[in-house]
Amino acid sequence: MSGLVFLLAALALSVVGSLALWLRQRQPTSFDQGIEDFSREMKALAPPPPPRPARRTSERRD
């Protein structure tokens, strides 16, 4: 009988641990999160900004 209790306790602990990990790792599903995901994807697809012109330095000798 104690073997069955041990198996049930191990199963219960496994289910609780799996549920906790699933809840922690799942993707947020709020409306704002959807907007943020879309914005992040649009930024990733956007072309890179144009290169900045090199600054000219004058060589002054006093």
C-alpha positions in Angstrom: 0.0 0.0 0.0 2.8 2.4 0.8 4.2 1.9 -2.8 0.9 3.0 -4.2 0.9 6.1 -2.0 4.4 6.9 -3.1 3.5 6.6 -6.8 0.4 8.8 -6.4 2.5 11.4 -4.5 5.1 11.3 -7.3 2.4 11.6 -9.9 0.8 14.5 -8.1 4.1 16.3 -7.7 4.9 15.8 -11.4 1.5 17.2 -12.5 1.9 20.2 -10.2 5.4 20.9 -11.4 4.5 20.5 -15.0 1.5 22.9 -14.6 3.7 25.5 -12.9 6.3 25.3 -15.7 3.6 25.6 -18.3 2.0 28.6 -16.7 5.4 30.3 -16.3 6.5 29.7 -19.9 3.3 30.3 -21.8 3.1 33.4 -24.1 1.2 36.4 -22.9 -2.2 36.8 -24.6 -3.2 40.3 -23.7 -4.3 42.8 -26.3 -1.3 45.1 -25.6 1.0 42.1 -26.0 -0.3 41.5 -29.5 0.3 45.1 -30.4 3.9 44.9 -29.0 4.6 41.7 -30.9 3.4 43.2 -34.2 5.5 46.3 -33.6 8.6 44.2 -32.9 8.1 42.2 -36.1 7.6 45.4 -38.2 10.8 46.8 -36.8 12.6 43.6 -37.7 11.3 43.8 -41.3 12.1 47.5 -41.7 15.1 48.4 -43.9 18.1 49.6 -42.0 18.5 53.3 -41.5 20.8 55.1 -44.0 24.4 55.4 -43.0 25.4 58.6 -41.4 27.9 60.7 -43.3 31.4 60.7 -41.9 32.3 63.7 -39.8 35.1 65.8 -41.3 37.8 66.8 -38.9 39.9 69.7 -39.6 43.6 69.4 -38.9 44.4 72.7 -37.2 48.0 73.4 -36.4 48.7 76.4 -34.2 
